[in-house]
Amino acid sequence: MDLWRLSIREVAGLLAAREIGAVELTRAMLERARDLDAELKSFILLEPESALRMADAAQQLIDDGKAGPLTGVPLGVKDIFCVPGSPTTCASRILQGFVPFYHSTVTERLEQAGAVFLGRTNMDEFAMGSSTENSSRGISANPWDTSKVPGGSSGGSASAVSACQCFASLGTDTGGSIRQPASLCGIAGLKPTYGRISRYGIVAYASSLDQAGPLARSVADVAIVLQAIAGRDPKDATTADVPVPDYLAACDGNIRGLRIGIPEEYFAEGLDPQVEQQVRQAIDVLAEQGAQVQPVSLPHTEYSIASYYIIATAECSSNLARYDGVRYGLRAEGRDLLETYTATRSQGFGREVKRRIMLGTFVLSSGYYDAYYKKAQQVRTLIRNDFLKAFERVDLLATPTSPSVAFGIGERIEDPLAMYLSDVYTTSVNLAGLPGLSLPCGFADNLPVGLQLIGRPFDEAALLKTGEAYQRSTDHHLKLPPAAQSSGGRE
């Protein structure tokens, strides 16, 4: 049996039935991850010792009859979540040597659920990028074509799940960084409503936009991970005191009468015709299952990229001011304090991070704040109001996730504007604080295409229900990329 092919529910069933042990499963997945990572570079760091300790603890829960749906299941963790004793670098030189002594709330909840962390997945430095080419630890590859990018910033997480190196992985999404790599790698990825999941212990990029979420090969597996990590956290005042429904129970496949809006602005110039064809075919499948499809308009969509990059860079310039070589991470010695600051930040930050810090500092500076930052926040309100008005007529929206399939490594790295436009269909969701789900809906040029579902605030259940209904009628999520075809470890 190829254990790595199984879903979370299937492998949890084997563990509960004692047909396989948690330690045995973890060893097999560690071996597979190591073998495939020579080519994919999905992981920054594999941590076999801590993974096997977690597997031992999970087996004890199973033996005591206290196992849950994630007990003993090996996962990947994006290198932006603090885990005690595990180096957390955000793929940046400036955080070299930083080892947290505390958990992020998300990883703590997963550990309590009995999950096993195989290691830290690769990412764009400080989550700034759309291709994982901005990592100081090397470029991750797309398992469908290793000459292509896996997307970003959670590209390592998406690549690892797509190649079956782990059963699910954690990512973060500031402007599409879960959904876009999920689309490019042919898996499911959910960006929850802002405030649904705690940000405590997650290294901040843009605090009003960041949100953690799961990536997995199926919508049902996404629902299982979301169940474990969602909910109010007293350590994070931005989390909402909103009940957490049973997400897996919501995945019943029944979408008859569901109203789905199709925003005309998402099917305009710049969308690859093959991508549009696959997305429209996916919408037709939903209609055949009883959903009611109707056009809607989101008139301020064209301003989303500009507004996003003003707000996100402004917040990042503030959040990253703390990295100065004094308290933790890299320290480059200078003759005085100012020279130490300058040398540390010059050596520690990569080119894209420096670009965004400079842009954010500019838009917050005297004389430009009102013209740029304040105006972007006003447009943000207009974008959110567009969505809320649309949701008066429909239950959710269906759009492409990305305007194209995966592009070549190096193809856009020298053209920041072209790279930023990779997120043209995802940034609005973050600006409005809404939930968004990407799931595979077909192929173009033998590369995956993603369908994006956007829901009302805190209505992740509707997205998961719709995604599960789609996956019951299609098999795109069951197809494996060429890089995943070898067994790479124990069967």
For each residue, the residues with C-beta under 8 A, 3 or more apart:
1: 491
2: 5 6 487 491
3: 6 11 14 20 25 28 29 490 491
4: 28 29 32 164 165 484 487 488 489
5: 2 164 480
6: 2 3 10 11 14 167
7: 10 11 167 217 218 220 221
8: 11 12 69 70 73 167 168 216 220 221 224 225
9: 12 13 69 220 221 224
10: 6 7 13 14
11: 3 6 7 8 14 15 20 25 72 73 167
12: 8 9 15 16 67 69 70 71 72 73
13: 9 10 16 17
14: 3 6 10 11 17 19 20
15: 11 12 18 19 20 21 22 25 58 62 67 71 72 73
16: 12 13 62 67
17: 13 14
18: 15 21 62
19: 14 15
20: 3 11 14 15 24 25
21: 15 18 24 25 59
22: 15 25 26 55 56 58 59 62 71 72 116
23: 26 27 52 55 56 59
24: 20 21 27 28 490
25: 3 11 15 20 21 22 28 29 55 72 74
26: 22 23 29 30 51 52 54 55 72 74 116 118
27: 23 24 30 31 52 490
28: 3 4 24 25 31 32 489 490
29: 3 4 25 26 32 33 74 118 165 166 167 489
30: 26 27 33 34 46 48 51 74 118 489
31: 27 28 34 35 488 489 490
32: 4 28 29 35 36 164 165 487 488 489 490
33: 29 30 36 37 42 43 46 118 119 160 165 166 488 489
34: 30 31 37 38 46
35: 31 32 38 486 488 489
36: 32 33 39 40 42 163 165 483 484 486 488
37: 33 34 40 41 42 43 46 165
38: 34 35
39: 36 141 146 483
40: 36 37 140 141 143 146 159 160 163 165 483
41: 37 122 137 138 139 140 141 156
42: 33 36 37 76 121 122 140 150 156 157 159 160 163 165
43: 33 37 46 76 118 119 120 121 122 156 160 165
44: 79 89 91 119 120 121 122 123 135 137 156
45: 79 86 87 119 120
46: 30 33 34 37 43 51 118 119
47: 50 51 86 117 118 119 120
48: 30 51 52
49: 52 53
50: 47 53 54 85 86 117
51: 26 30 46 47 48 54 55 74 116 117 118 119
52: 23 26 27 48 49 55 56
53: 49 50 56 57
54: 26 50 51 57 58 111 115 116 117
55: 22 23 25 26 51 52 58 59 72 74 116
56: 22 23 52 53 59 60
57: 53 54 60 61 114
58: 15 22 54 55 61 62 67 71 72 114 115 116
59: 21 22 23 55 56 62 63 72
60: 56 57 63 64
61: 57 58 64 66 67 68 71 72 114
62: 15 16 18 22 58 59 65 66 67 71 72 114
63: 59 60
64: 60 61
65: 62
66: 61 62 71
67: 12 15 16 58 61 62 71 72 114
68: 61 71 113 114 228
69: 8 9 12 73 113 224 227 228 248
70: 8 12 73 75 110 113 114 115 224 225 228
71: 12 15 22 58 61 62 66 67 68 113 114 115
72: 11 12 15 22 25 26 55 58 59 61 62 67 114 115 116
73: 8 11 12 15 69 70 114 115 116 167 168
74: 25 26 29 30 51 55 115 116 117 118 166 167
75: 70 110 115 116 117 118 166 167 168 169 170 225
76: 42 43 117 118 119 120 121 156 157 160 161 165 166 168 169 170
77: 81 83 107 117 119 120 121 169 170
78: 81 120 121 123 154 156 157 169 170 171 172
79: 44 45 88 89 90 91 120 121 122 123 156
80: 88 90 123 126 127 172 202 203
81: 77 78 88 104 106 107 170 201 202 212
82: 88 100 102 103 104 107 201 202 203
83: 77 86 88 100 103 104 107 117
84: 100 101 102 103
85: 50 99 100 101
86: 45 47 50 83 99 100 117 120
87: 45 97 98 99 120
88: 79 80 81 82 83 95 98 99 100 120 203
89: 44 79 92 95 96 98 120 136 137
90: 79 80 95 123 125 126 127 203
91: 44 79 122 123 124 125 126 134 135 136 137
92: 89 95 96 125 126 136 348 349 350 353
93: 96 136 330 347 348 349 350
94: 323 329 330 344 345 347 348 349
95: 88 89 90 92 98 203 323 328 329 330 348
96: 89 92 93 329 330
97: 87 328 329 330
98: 87 88 89 95 328 329
99: 85 86 87 88
100: 82 83 84 85 86 88 103 201
101: 84 85
102: 82 84 201
103: 82 83 84 100 107 108 111 201
104: 81 82 83 107 108 198 200 201 202 212
105: 108 109 198 200 201 229 233 235 236
106: 81 109 110 170 197 198 201 202 212 229
107: 77 81 82 83 103 104 110 111 117 170 201
108: 103 104 105 111 112 201
109: 105 106 112 113 228 229
110: 70 75 106 107 113 115 117 170 225 228 229
111: 54 103 107 108 114 115 117
112: 108 109
113: 68 69 70 71 109 110 228
114: 57 58 61 62 67 68 70 71 72 73 111
115: 54 58 70 71 72 73 74 75 110 111 228
116: 22 26 51 54 55 58 72 73 74 75
117: 47 50 51 54 74 75 76 77 83 86 107 110 111
118: 26 29 30 33 43 46 47 51 74 75 76 165 166
119: 33 43 44 45 46 47 51 76 77
120: 43 44 45 47 76 77 78 79 86 87 88 89
121: 42 43 44 76 77 78 79 154 156 157 159 160 169 170
122: 41 42 43 44 79 91 132 135 137 138 140 155 156 159
123: 44 78 79 80 90 91 127 132 135 152 153 154 155 156 157
124: 91 127 128 129 130 131 132 133 134 135 152 153 155 177 352
125: 90 91 92 128 129 134 135 136 349 350 352 353
126: 80 90 91 92 203 205 316 320 353
127: 80 90 123 124 153 154 172 174 177 205 210
128: 124 125 134 153 205 316 352 353 356
129: 124 125 132 133 134 152 153 352 419
130: 124 151 152 153 176 177 180 419 420 422 423
131: 124 134 149 150 151 152 155 407 409 412 413 419 422
132: 122 123 124 129 135 139 140 149 150 151 152 153 155 156 159 181
133: 124 129 139 149 152 409 410 413
134: 91 124 125 128 129 131 152 153 350 351 352 353
135: 44 91 122 123 124 125 132 138 139 140 156
136: 89 91 92 93 125 350
137: 41 44 89 91 122
138: 41 122 135
139: 41 132 133 135 149 409
140: 40 41 42 122 132 135 149 150 155 156 159
141: 39 40 41 146 147 148 149 150 159 409 483
142: 145 146 148 149 150 151 159 162 184 185 406 447 481
143: 40 146 150 159 162 163 185 481 482 483 484
144: 148 162 185 186 406 446 447 448 481 482 483
145: 142 148 406 446 447 482
146: 39 40 141 142 143 483
147: 141 408 409
148: 141 142 144 145 184 406 407 408 409 447
149: 131 132 133 139 140 141 142 152 155 184 406 407 408 409 411
150: 42 131 132 140 141 142 143 155 156 158 159 162 181 184 185 406
151: 130 131 132 142 154 155 158 180 181 182 183 184 185 402 406 422
152: 123 124 129 130 131 132 133 134 149 155 177 180 181
153: 123 124 127 128 129 130 132 134 172 174 177 181
154: 78 121 123 127 151 157 158 169 171 172 173 177 178 181 189 215
155: 122 123 124 131 132 140 149 150 151 152 158 159 181 185
156: 41 42 43 44 76 78 79 121 122 123 132 135 140 150 159 160
157: 42 76 78 121 123 154 160 161 169 170 171 178 181 215
158: 150 151 154 155 161 162 169 171 181 182 184 185 187 189 215
159: 40 42 121 122 132 140 141 142 143 150 155 156 162 163 165 181 185
160: 33 40 42 43 76 121 156 157 163 165 166 169
161: 76 157 158 164 165 166 167 168 169 185 187 215 216 217
162: 142 143 144 150 158 159 185 186 187 217 481 484
163: 36 40 42 143 159 160 481 483 484
164: 4 5 32 161 217 480 484
165: 4 29 32 33 36 37 40 42 43 76 118 159 160 161
166: 29 33 74 75 76 118 160 161 169
167: 6 7 8 11 29 73 74 75 161 216 217 221
168: 8 73 75 76 161 214 215 216 217 221 222 224 225
169: 75 76 77 78 121 154 157 158 160 161 166 214 215 216
170: 75 76 77 78 81 106 107 110 121 157 212 213 214 215 225
171: 78 154 157 158 177 178 181 189 212 213 214 215
172: 78 80 127 153 154 177 178 202 205 210 211 212 213
173: 154 176 177 178 179 189 191 210 211 212 213 426 430 436
174: 127 153 177 205 206 209 210 211 312 430
175: 209 308 312 423 426 427 430
176: 130 173 179 180 191 401 422 423 425 426 427 429 430
177: 124 127 130 152 153 154 171 172 173 174 180 181
178: 154 157 171 172 173 181 182 189 190 191 213 215 438
179: 173 176 182 183 189 190 191 401 426 429 436 437 438 450 452
180: 130 151 152 176 177 183 184 401 402 422 423 426 438 450
181: 132 150 151 152 153 154 155 157 158 159 171 177 178 184 185 189 215
182: 151 158 178 179 185 187 188 189 215 401 438 439 450
183: 151 179 180 186 189 401 402 438 440 448 449 450 452
184: 142 148 149 150 151 158 180 181 402 405 406 447 448 450
185: 142 143 144 150 151 155 158 159 161 162 181 182 406 448 481
186: 144 162 183 440 448 450 476 477 479 481
187: 158 161 162 182 215 216 217 440 477
188: 182 215 216 217 218 219 221 222 437 438 439 440 467 477
189: 154 158 171 173 178 179 181 182 183 213 214 215 216 222 437 438
190: 178 179 213 214 215 222 226 435 436 437 438 460 463 464
191: 173 176 178 179 211 213 426 429 430 435 436 437
192: 196 197 211 212 213 226 230 435 460
193: 196 211 240 433 434 435 457 458 459 460
194: 208 209 211 238 430 433 434
195: 238 239 240 242 433
196: 192 193 211 230 231 239 240 242 435 458 460
197: 106 192 211 212 213 229 230 231 239
198: 104 105 106 201 212 233 235 236 239
199: 202 204 207 210 211 212 236 238 239
200: 104 105 233 235 236
201: 81 82 100 102 103 104 105 106 107 108 198 235
202: 80 81 82 104 106 172 199 210 212
203: 80 82 88 90 95 126
204: 199 207 210 315 319
205: 126 127 128 172 174 209 210 312 315 316 319
206: 174 209 210 311 312 313 315 316 319
207: 199 204 210 238 315 319
208: 194 311 315
209: 174 175 194 205 206 308 311 312 315 430 431
210: 127 172 173 174 199 202 204 205 206 207
211: 172 173 174 191 192 193 194 196 197 199 430
212: 81 104 106 170 171 172 173 192 197 198 199 202 229
213: 170 171 172 173 178 189 190 191 192 197 226
214: 168 169 170 171 189 190 221 222 225 226 229
215: 154 157 158 161 168 169 170 171 178 181 182 187 188 189 190 222
216: 8 161 167 168 169 187 188 189 219 221 222 224 225
217: 7 161 162 164 167 168 187 188 221 477
218: 7 188 221 222 471 477
219: 188 216 222 223 251 437 439 464 467 468 470 471 477
220: 7 8 9 223 224 248 251 468 471
221: 7 8 9 167 168 188 214 216 217 218 224 225
222: 168 188 189 190 214 215 216 218 219 225 226 437 464 467
223: 219 220 226 227 247 248 250 251 464 468
224: 8 9 69 70 168 216 220 221 227 228 247 248
225: 8 70 75 110 168 170 214 216 221 222 228 229
226: 190 192 213 214 222 223 229 230 247 460 464
227: 69 223 224 230 244 246 247 248
228: 68 69 70 109 110 113 115 224 225
229: 105 106 109 110 197 212 214 225 226
230: 192 196 197 226 227 244 247 460
231: 196 197 239 244
232: 239 240 241 242
233: 105 198 200 236 239
234:
235: 105 198 200 201
236: 105 198 199 200 233 239
237:
238: 194 195 199 207
239: 195 196 197 198 199 231 232 233 236
240: 193 195 196 232 458
241: 232
242: 195 196 232 458
243:
244: 227 230 231 247
245: 249 250 461
246: 227 249 250
247: 223 224 226 227 230 244 250 251 460 461 464
248: 69 220 223 224 227 251
249: 245 246 252
250: 223 245 246 247 461 462 464 465
251: 219 220 223 247 248 464 465 467 468
252: 249 465 468
253: 465 468 469 472
254: 290 465 469
255: 258 286 289 290 291 465 466 469
256: 289 290 291
257: 290 291 292
258: 255 286 290 291 292 395 396 462 465 466
259: 291 292 294 393 394 395 396
260: 283 286 287 291 292 293 294 394 395 396 397 398 466
261: 294 295 296 390 393 394 396 397 398
262: 266 267 283 293 294 295 296 397 398 399
263: 266 267 295 296 297 298 301 390 397 399
264: 267 268 295 296 297
265: 268 297 298 299 301 302
266: 262 263 271 298 301 399 400 425
267: 262 263 264 271 276 399 400
268: 264 265 271
269:
270: 403 421 424
271: 266 267 268 275 276 400 403
272: 275 276 403 404 405 444
273: 276 277
274: 277 278 405 444 445 449
275: 271 272 278 279 400 402 403 404 405 444 449
276: 267 271 272 273 279 280 400
277: 273 274 280 281 444
278: 274 275 281 282 441 442 443 444 449 451
279: 275 276 282 283 398 399 400 441 442 449 451
280: 276 277 283 284
281: 277 278 284 285 441 442
282: 278 279 285 286 398 441 442 451 470 474
283: 260 262 279 280 286 287 293 398 451
284: 280 281 287 288
285: 281 282 288 289 470 473 474
286: 255 258 260 282 283 289 291 293 398 466 469 470
287: 260 283 284 290 291 292 293
288: 284 285 473
289: 255 256 285 286 469 470 473
290: 254 255 256 257 258 287
291: 255 256 257 258 259 260 286 287 466
292: 257 258 259 260 287
293: 260 262 283 286 287 398
294: 259 260 261 262 393 394
295: 261 262 263 264
296: 261 262 263 264 390 393 394 397
297: 263 264 265 386 390
298: 263 265 266 301 383 386 387 390 428
299: 265 386
300: 303 304 379 382 383 386
301: 263 265 266 298 304 383 386 428
302: 265
303: 300 306 307 379 382 383
304: 300 301 307 308 383 424 427 428 431
305: 308 309 420 421 423 424 427
306: 303 309 310 376 379
307: 303 304 310 311 376 379 380 383 427 431
308: 175 209 304 305 311 312 423 427 428 430 431
309: 305 306 312 313 359 420
310: 306 307 313 314 359 363 372 373 375 376
311: 206 208 209 307 308 314 315 373 376 377 380 431
312: 174 175 205 206 209 308 309 315 316 356 360
313: 206 309 310 316 317 356 357 359 360 363
314: 310 311 317 318 360 363 364 373
315: 204 205 206 207 208 209 311 312 318 319 360
316: 126 128 205 206 312 313 319 320 353 356 357 360
317: 313 314 320 321 356 357 358 359 360 361 364
318: 314 315 321 360 364
319: 204 205 206 207 315 316 322
320: 126 316 317 323 349 353 357
321: 317 318 324
322: 319 327
323: 94 95 320 329 344 345 348 349
324: 321 327 340 341 344 345
325: 329 330 331 332 340 341 343 344 345 348
326: 331 340
327: 322 324
328: 95 97 98
329: 94 95 96 97 98 323 325 348
330: 93 94 95 96 97 325 344 347 348
331: 325 326 340 344
332: 325 340 343 344 346 347 348
333: 340 343
334: 337 338 339 340 341 342 343
335: 339
336: 339 340
337: 334 340 341
338: 334 341 342
339: 334 335 336 342 343
340: 324 325 326 331 332 333 334 336 337 343 344
341: 324 325 334 337 338 344 345
342: 334 338 339 345 346
343: 325 332 333 334 339 340 346 347
344: 94 323 324 325 330 331 332 340 341 347 348
345: 94 323 324 325 341 342 348 349
346: 332 342 343 349
347: 93 94 330 332 343 344
348: 92 93 94 95 323 325 329 330 332 344 345
349: 92 93 94 125 320 323 345 346 353 354 357
350: 92 93 125 134 136 353 354
351: 134 354 355
352: 124 125 128 129 134 355 356 416
353: 92 125 126 128 134 316 320 349 350 356 357
354: 349 350 351 357 358
355: 351 352 358 359 416
356: 128 312 313 316 317 352 353 359 360
357: 313 316 317 320 349 353 354 360 361
358: 317 354 355 361 362
359: 309 310 313 317 355 356 362 363
360: 312 313 314 315 316 317 318 356 357 363 364
361: 317 357 358 364 365
362: 358 359 365 368 372
363: 310 313 314 359 360 368 369 372 373 376
364: 314 317 318 360 361 368 369 373
365: 361 362 368 369
366: 369
367: 371
368: 362 363 364 365 371 372 373
369: 363 364 365 366 372 373 374
370: 373 374 375
371: 367 368 374 375
372: 310 362 363 368 369 375 376
373: 310 311 314 363 364 368 369 370 376 377
374: 369 370 371 377 378
375: 310 370 371 372 378 379
376: 306 307 310 311 363 372 373 379 380
377: 311 373 374 380 381
378: 374 375 381 382
379: 300 303 306 307 375 376 382 383
380: 307 311 376 377 383 384 431 432
381: 377 378 384 385
382: 300 303 378 379 385 386
383: 298 300 301 303 304 307 379 380 386 387 428 431 432
384: 380 381 387 388 431 432 433
385: 381 382 388 389
386: 297 298 299 300 301 382 383 389 390
387: 298 383 384 390 391 397 428 432 434 454
388: 384 385 391 392
389: 385 386 392
390: 261 263 296 297 298 386 387 393 394 397
391: 387 388 394 395 456
392: 388 389
393: 259 261 294 296 390
394: 259 260 261 294 296 390 391 397
395: 258 259 260 391 455 456 459 462
396: 258 259 260 261 453 454 455 456 459 462 463 466
397: 260 261 262 263 296 387 390 394 453 454 455
398: 260 261 262 279 282 283 286 293 451 452 453 454
399: 262 263 266 267 279 425 451 452 454
400: 266 267 271 275 276 279 403 425 449 450 451 452
401: 176 179 180 182 183 425 426 438 450 451 452
402: 151 180 183 184 275 405 422 425 426 450
403: 270 271 272 275 400 421 422 424 425
404: 272 275 407 422
405: 184 272 274 275 402 444 445 447 448 449
406: 142 144 145 148 149 150 151 184 185 447 448
407: 131 148 149 404 411 412 422
408: 147 148 149 411
409: 131 133 139 141 147 148 149
410: 133 413
411: 149 407 408
412: 131 407 415 418 419 422
413: 131 133 410 419
414:
415: 412 418 419
416: 352 355 419 420
417: 420 421
418: 412 415 421 422
419: 129 130 131 412 413 415 416 422
420: 130 305 309 416 417 423
421: 270 305 403 417 418 424
422: 130 131 151 176 180 402 403 404 407 412 418 419
423: 130 175 176 180 305 308 420 426 427
424: 270 304 305 403 421 427
425: 176 266 399 400 401 402 403 428 452
426: 173 175 176 179 180 191 401 402 423 429 430 436 452
427: 175 176 304 305 307 308 423 424 430 431
428: 298 301 304 308 383 387 425 431 432
429: 176 179 191 426 432 434 435 436 454
430: 173 174 175 176 191 194 209 211 308 426 427 433
431: 209 304 307 308 311 380 383 384 427 428
432: 380 383 384 387 428 429
433: 193 194 195 384 430 457
434: 193 194 387 429 454 455 456 457
435: 190 191 192 193 196 429 454 455 456 457 458 459 460 463
436: 173 179 190 191 426 429 452 453 454 455 463
437: 179 188 189 190 191 219 222 452 453 455 460 463 464 467
438: 178 179 180 182 183 188 189 190 401 450 451 452 453
439: 182 188 219 450 451 453 467 470 471 477
440: 183 186 187 188 448 449 450 451 476 477 479
441: 278 279 281 282 449 450 451 470 474 476
442: 278 279 281 282 448 449 476
443: 278 446 447 448 449 476
444: 272 274 275 277 278 405 447 449
445: 274 405
446: 144 145 443
447: 142 144 145 148 184 405 406 443 444
448: 144 183 184 185 186 405 406 440 442 443 476
449: 183 274 275 278 279 400 405 440 441 442 443 444
450: 179 180 182 183 184 186 400 401 402 438 439 440 441
451: 278 279 282 283 398 399 400 401 438 439 440 441 470
452: 179 183 398 399 400 401 425 426 436 437 438
453: 396 397 398 436 437 438 439 463 466 467
454: 387 396 397 398 399 429 434 435 436 463
455: 395 396 397 434 435 436 437 459 460 462 463
456: 391 395 396 434 435 459 462
457: 193 433 434 435
458: 193 196 240 242 435
459: 193 395 396 435 455 456 462 463
460: 190 192 193 196 226 230 247 435 437 455 463 464
461: 245 247 250 464 465
462: 250 258 395 396 455 456 459 465 466
463: 190 396 435 436 437 453 454 455 459 460 466 467
464: 190 219 222 223 226 247 250 251 437 460 461 467 468
465: 250 251 252 253 254 255 258 461 462 468 469
466: 255 258 260 286 291 396 453 462 463 469 470
467: 188 219 222 251 437 439 453 463 464 470 471
468: 219 220 223 251 252 253 464 465 471 472
469: 253 254 255 286 289 465 466 472 473
470: 219 282 285 286 289 439 441 451 466 467 473 474
471: 218 219 220 439 467 468 474 476 477
472: 253 468 469
473: 285 288 289 469 470
474: 282 285 441 470 471 477
475: 478 479
476: 186 440 441 442 443 448 471 479
477: 186 187 188 217 218 219 439 440 471 474
478: 475
479: 186 440 475 476
480: 5 164 484 485
481: 142 143 144 162 163 185 186 484 485
482: 143 144 145 485
483: 36 39 40 141 143 144 146 163
484: 4 36 143 162 163 164 480 481
485: 480 481 482
486: 35 36
487: 2 4 32 491
488: 4 31 32 33 35 36
489: 4 28 29 30 31 32 33 35
490: 3 24 27 28 31 32
491: 1 2 3 487
